[in-house]
Amino acid sequence: MNTSRSMEVQRGKMYKIAVVPGDGVGPEVTKATLHVLKSLGLDFEFVIFNLGLEYWKESGKQISDEDIEAIRKTDACLKGPTTTPPGPGVFRSVAVTLRQKLDLYANVRPVKSRLGVKSLHSNVDIIIVRENTEGMYKGLEFRVDGSALGVRVITSQGSNRIAHFAFELARLQKRRKVTIVHKANILKETCGLFRETCFNVATQYPEIKADELIIDAAAMKLVMEPQELDVILTTNLFGDILSDEAAGLVGGLGLIPSANIGEHFAVFEPVHGSAPQISGKGIANPSAMMLSAAMMLRYLNIPEYASRLENAIDRVLEEGTALTFDLGGSASTMDMADAVVTQVSKL
């Protein structure tokens, strides 16, 4: 997953990482992940940004332009889950704001079966590549005469660059197939443009099979035959929904990391939310946050450390003696982090 930015960051240097602990269980899984990162022996400077709902309650803003510029000046951002209240009249999602302000157009969500984790399916290994700055998440909504209206924005430029990203990723990882997911039979102009652009890009990658699924058929195939899927390329809202569905196949949201990647910056965060119902109990699963950190290490062009971290997490999951409650265990968040640190020292 190398990008132009990742090639700029070299080994043997101080890595300046923006850290957003977030809301709810965010600070807990962030603390666990920083503990694990420090055990790798790399030189990190962690710059903390307390953004999100609690910050909004104190300051009246969830994130400022100054915060965004300061984050931009770091090597990468590791972000915990943040809470966004539903409905009109409240602030916009911190995650969406960062994606759009930093033009992080590619959202990458790997969904993978892991030994030791009880799941609905085995041998699942899917990467969902989602356009991250357009679609319904553009935020163009308004009310007129008792109606609420939203504008879905799909551009040829946005579709072209996310398609290239997906096929380049497939080529880099020696993946066999990219499945373009859309609803062009009904959303003929917006999804039609996305579908057309993606298939045009596919012709530049003849070694990779390109096929397509209507979004509802894709949702069913995920449940019935996820092993038949490899790389999914889709639009913003569809990708958000499919990735949560896919998480349910392999043990839950506590295991799914993500990357938000642009030309010059990237933010890494777990797919799960802030889970306020278990906040403060010390029982949140830190795996997704730690796996997001492993994705960050690959972005920073130090893949050997990324593999070491991911292998340590996999060993803890397979061993099964230090698992959090969602995985059927009784370990605390930090107990699981300590177990990962122990495994890191053995690798």
N, C-alpha and C positions, 0 to 999 in steps of 0.2 A: 504494500500500500504506500509506496514511496511517492511523494509529490515533490514539486520544486522546492517547497519549504523544507521538507525532511532532508533533502540532500545538502541544505545549507548548514544543518546542525551536525556537528562532527563529534566523534568520540573524544574523550579526554578533556571535556570542558565542563564548566558549571552549567547545569540545566535550570533555568529560571522558569518555574511553573506557577501559573496563576491557579489558585485553588478557591473554589466556591463551595463551602460546606453545605449550603442550602438549608432547607426547612425539614421539620419532622425528623425522620431517621437519618437525614443527610449528614449532619455532623458526626453521627456515630459510625456510619460506614466510611466516611471520609477519614476519620481518625484511624480506623482500622487499616485503611488502604495506605495512608502515609506511613504508618508503622511498618507495613510490609515493604514499601518502596525504599525506606531507609535501610532495610536489611540487605539490599542488593549491592551496597558498596559504591553507588554512584554519588556524584556530587550534586545535590539538589539544593536550590533555594526556593522555598515555597512562599509565595506571596498570597496572603489570605484576603479574599473579598467577601464580606458578609452581605450577600444580596438575597432578595426574595421577599417572602411575605413578612417575616419579622422585621427586616430592614425597612420595608414599606410602612409598617405600623409606627416605627420610630421616626422615620425621616420624610414620609409622604411620597417616596419614590422607590421603585423596586430595583432600578439600576440607572446610573447616570451616564452621560456622554463621557465624563471624565473616567469613570470605571471602565468603559469600553475601550478607551484609548490606552489606559494603563494595562489592561489585559492584552491588548494587541501587541504591546511591546515585549511580552514574555515569549518563551519558546513554544508554549502550548498551554491549554487550560484543562484542568481536571475539575469537573463540576458534579456536585451532588444534586439530588432531586430538589426542586423548588416547588412550592405550592402556588397555584394560580386559582383564585376564587372564580366560580362560574358566574355567568350572567354579565349584563352591561354595567357600566359605571365603575368598574374596578380596573386595576392595572393589567397590562399585557404580560404574557408569559415571559419570564427571564430567558428561557431557552430559545423561544422564537425570536425574541429581540436580538440575542447574540447571533443567531443564525443569519438574520437579515442584515444587521448592521455590519457584520464581519464577512458577509457574502459566503457563508459556509453552505455551499449549494448541494453537497453530497452527504446524505445520511446513510451510514453503513451499519447494519445490524446483523451480526453473525448469530445463527441459531444452530446449536450443535448438541447432539447427544453426548452425555458424559458418564463414564463408568461410575457406578455406585449411586447414581441418581435414579430414583423411581420415576418412570415417565410413561406416557401413552404410546410412544414409538421409540424404536431404537434405530441406529444407523442414520440419523438425520444430520445433515450437514448443508445448511442453506445460508446464503448471504442475501439479505434484502437490501437493495440499493434504492433509496428513495430520494426523489427530488425534494429539496429542503427549503426552498425560498419562495415558491410560487403556490399555485392552486388556491384552495379555500383558506389556507393559512396566511394568505397575503393580508387578511384583515380588512378587506373592503366590504364592510357591512353597514347597513343603515335601515331605518324604519320610515315608512311613508304610509299614511292613511290606514293604519292598522295592519300593515304588512311589514315583515322583516325580510330584507333582501340582501343577498351576498353575491359578490362577483368572483368567479373562478378564473384565475389568470394562468394561462398556459402559453408560453412563448416558444418560438422555434429555437431561439438562442438557449433558453433554459433547458429545453428538451434535448438539444444537441449535446450540450456539455455533460449532462447527467448520463446520457447514453454512452458517450465516449468514456466517461469514468467507469461505468459498469463493465463495458467490454475490455477496457484496459486492465481492470481488476481481475476479470475472468482470465485474461491472457497471462497476467503476472502469476496468478495462483494455479494456472493450468486447469481451469474449470472447463467442463465440457459443454455447457449450455447456458444461455441467457433467455429467460422467459419474460416477455414484455406483457405487463398486466395493465388493463385499461377497461373502459366501458364505451368504446367507440361506436357500438351498435345503437346506443341511446344518446350519449354525449358526443354527437357527431363532429362538432367543431373543436372543442377543447381536447377531448381524448383522441379525436381523429388526428389532430395535429401532432400530439404526443406519439401516437402509434406510427404515423407516417415518418416522423423524424427519426425515431428509434430504429425502424427497419432500414432507413437510408444509411444510418451509421453502421448497422450490422453488416452491410456489404463490404465494409472496410476490414472486417475480421472474418474472413472466409473459413478459418480453422475452428471457429466457435459456432455451434448451432444456435440459431435464433428461432424461437417459436413464440406463441402468444396464448394468453388466456383472458377471457372476460373476468372481471373482478369477482363476481359471485362464484364462477366456476373455479377460480383460483382459491377462494376461501374453502370450498369443498375439497379440492385436491389436497390442500394443506392438511386437512383432517384425515382424509382417506389414504393418500399415497404421497406423503411428504418426501419419501426417498426418491421420487421421480423429479423433484425440483432441485435446482442447483443454485443459480443466481437469479433472483427476481428483480426486475427493473420496473419501477412504477412511480406514480405521482405521489404528492405529499400526503394527502389524507388517506389514500388507499394503503400506502406503505406503513403509516402509523397503525392502522387497524390490523393489517396482516401480521405485523411483527409481534403484536401482543397475542394474537391468536397462535402464532407459531411458538411463542414462549410456552404456552400451555402444553405443547406436545413434548417438551423436553425437561419439564420439572418446574416451570414457573418463571416469573419475571425476575426473581432474585438471581438468575443465572445469565441474564442477557445484557451484554455490554453494547455500547454504540459509540460511533465516531461521527462528528460533524466536521467535514473537511472542505476547505476552500483553497484557493490558489496560494495563499500566503499565511494561513493560520488554521488551527483545528481545535475543537473542544470535544472532550471525551466525557461521557456520562452514562450511568446505568439507565436502562429503559424504564425501570420502575419509577413509581411516584414517591411522594414523601411519607406515605403511610402514617399519618398522625395518630392512628389508633394504637400503634405500638411504639410510638416515639417515647424515648426516655427509659424504656424497659431493658435496653441492651441486648435485644434478641434478634435484631435485623440481620438478614443474610448479607454479608459484605462481598459476596462473590462477583456480582455484576459490576460493582465499583472497582474491584481489583482487576477483573478482566478488562474493564475499560482502561485502566492504567497500563495493562499489557499492550493494548492497542496503541496507546500513546507512545510507549517505548518503541514500537515498530515505526511509528510516524517520525520519531526522533532519530531514526536510522541506527538503532542499537538493537537489532532483532534478537541477538543472542540473549540479552537480558529479558526481553519480552517472552521468549520461549521458556526461559528459566522460571519466570513468574507463573506463566500459564501451566507449566508442568507441575509446579509446586501445588497450585490450586487443584489440579486434577488428582494428584496423589492424595490430598486431604479428602476430596470428595469420594474417591474410590475406597480409601481406608475406612471412612465412615464413623470415626470415633470422635470427631469434633465438628459436628454438623448443627446448624441452627434449626429451630423448630419447624420451619417451613419445609425442611429437607428430611424431617422425621427424627431429628436429634434434639439434644437439650443444651448444647453449647451456647455460650454467649457470643456476641459479635466479636469481642476481643479474644475469646478463647479460640475461635476459628482463625482469626488473624495470627495469633501466636502459633497455631499449628502450621499455617502456611510459612511463617518465618522459619520454623524448624525444618520444614522440607526444603526451603530455599538454601539453607546452610548445608544440605546434603547433596545439592546438585552442582 
